[in-house]
Amino acid sequence: MSSLTIEALRVQQVVLDVTVKDAEIVCLSGPSGSGKSLLLRAMADLIPHQGRVRLDDIGCDTLPAHQWRRQVGLLPAESQWWRDRVGDHFTDPEPAWFEQLGFSMDVLDWELARCSTGEKQRLAILRLLCQRPKALLLDEPTASLDPGSVSQAETLLQNYVRDTAAPAIWVTHDPQQQQRVARRRLVIHHDRVVEEQL
């Protein structure tokens, strides 16, 4: 079980202080351009930032960046693919998870060029989970999905959080999704982050 603690994390003018407990999802919302994605990138130690981020008692400043990102997994809004074949992006695929998102295991033999935007988004979720991170940073993980796929992805991500006791921060603009996946949300208002119960 892990908790993710963010203390005085400053990106541009936005300052964030929050602790996300084990097996908890906290939603993060705010206007476009308010800094949501930058905050997640700072938590993943991908950009310079002020403040501290800790997973339990381990600070991101105490580990090499690649080791931190193995434990605190970021799903960006637009995932990158660096090889031609889907399977080349997976080292330990979990067949049950693929099935939950509507794929058979032969998807690993597909060329990425044949994948739709929604298929790539579902595969990006699977790629992240197959790395077994201890905490999740999710930047609009279902934004490009149809309603059926949204439901499947929400269920898979919620089950992962519950089964692994991973803390998660989930960026979404959808108030209904916030109600479905979380009990707390953080809303960025100018340079302030306000916590609200759902």
N, C-alpha and C positions, 0 to 999 in steps of 0.2 A: 504494500500500500504506500502511496506517495501523495505528497501535497506540493503544489506549485505556488511559490510565494514571489510576488513582484513588489518591490519596495522602491518607491520614488523613481520609477522608470520614466525617463523623459525622452521623448522623441519630438523634435520641433518644439512646440509650446505645450504639448499634451503631457500631463504627468499622471501615472497610474500607480495605485497602491491597491493590491488585492491578494488574497490567498484563496486558492481553489483547492478544496479538499479532495481526498481520494474518492474516486467514483462519482465526482460531481462535474456537471457541465454548466459553465457560466457563459451566457451569450454576450457578445459585444456588438453594439450598433452605433450608428451616427451617420451624419451626412457624408456623401461621397467627398473624398479629399480631406476628411477630418483626421486621418492618421491611423485608422484601424489596421490596415495592412502593414504599415511601418512599425506599429507596436508589436505585431506578431513577429515580424522579421527581427526586431530587436530582441524579443524573448528567445528567438532561435539563434541569437548571436551571429546574425548575418550582416548587421549594420552597426556602426558605432552608436553608443547610447550612454546615457548617465543612469545611475541607479543600479539596483541589484536584482537578479533573478536567481531563485534557488529551487531545486528539486529536492525536497526534504532538506538535508543539511549540506547539499552539494551546490556550490555557486557556479554559475556558468563561467565565471572568471578563473575557476580552479581546474578546468578541464580543457584539453585541446578542443577546438571548435567542432571537429568531426565527431568526437566522442560525445559531446553535449548534444549534437543534433541526432545521434542515434537514440538518445534517451528522451529528448524533447522533440517530437516529430512535427514538422510543419507541412501542412498541405496548402500550397499557395493557390490563389485564385486561378492562375494559369500555370498548369504544370508543364515542365519541360521534359522532352523525350530525346535521348541522345543516340539511340540505336534504331535500326530499321524494324526489328522484330520485337513483338510484345514481350515474349518470354525472356529476352535478354535483359529486361529490367527487373526480373524477379529472381531471388536466390532461394526463397523458401515459401513457395506458394501454398496457400491453405485452400484445398478444393471446396470445402463447405462454404467459405466466404465468397468464392467465385460464383458458386451456385446461387447464393443469396442475392447477388447482384445481377443475376440473369445470364451468367456465362457458363459454358462448359469449359473444361480444361484445354480443349483444342484452341481456345483463344490465344494461348501462349505461342502458337505457330503462326498467328496472323501477322501480316505486315501492318505497321502502324498507319501507313498511308490509307488503308482501307477503313480505318476507324472513324466514326462520326465524333463530333465534339462531345456528345453525351457519353459515348462509349469510352473516350479518353478520360473523361471526368470520373467515371466509375472505376476504370483501371487505375487512375491515380490514387483513389481512396484505397483500393486493394494493395497497391504498391506500398503505401504508407503503413497500413496495418500489418503487412507481412514482414515489416522490419521490427515489429513488436516494441514500439516505443512505450515508455513509462508515462508519458504525458502527451497530449494532443493539442496542436494549434491549428485550427481549421478555418481557412479563409473562404467563406461562401462555398462550402463543399458540394452543395446541390444546386447552385445557381443555373447550370445549363441542362438540368435534367427534367424530364417529363414527370407528371404527378406520380405515376406508379414507381418510377425509379427513385424519386425523392423519398417515398415511403420506405422502400427497400434500403436505401442508403442510411436514412435516419435510424432504422431498426438495427442495422449492422453496427453503426457507430455507437449507438446507445448500449448495445450488448457488449461491445468491446470495452467501453468505459466501465460498465458494471462488472464484467468478468475479470478484468485485469486491475480494477480499482484505480484506473488512470484518471487524473484530473484533466479537464479539457476546457479550452476557450474556443468558442464557436462564433465566428462572425456571420451574421445574417441580418438582412433588412426586413425579413418577413416576420411580422408580429405573431402570426399563427404558428410558424415554425418555432419561434422563441417559446411560446406556450407549450408546445409539444415536447421539446427536448430539454428545457431548463426550468429551474425555479428562481434563478437570479439572472439579472442582466445589468450590464454596464453600458451607459449611454454617454457618448462624447458630446458635450455642449461647449463649443468654442475650445478653450484650453482646459476645461474641467471634465472629469469623469464622474458621473452620478450613478450610484447603485440603486436599483429598483427591484422589488420583489415581483415575481410573476404569479 
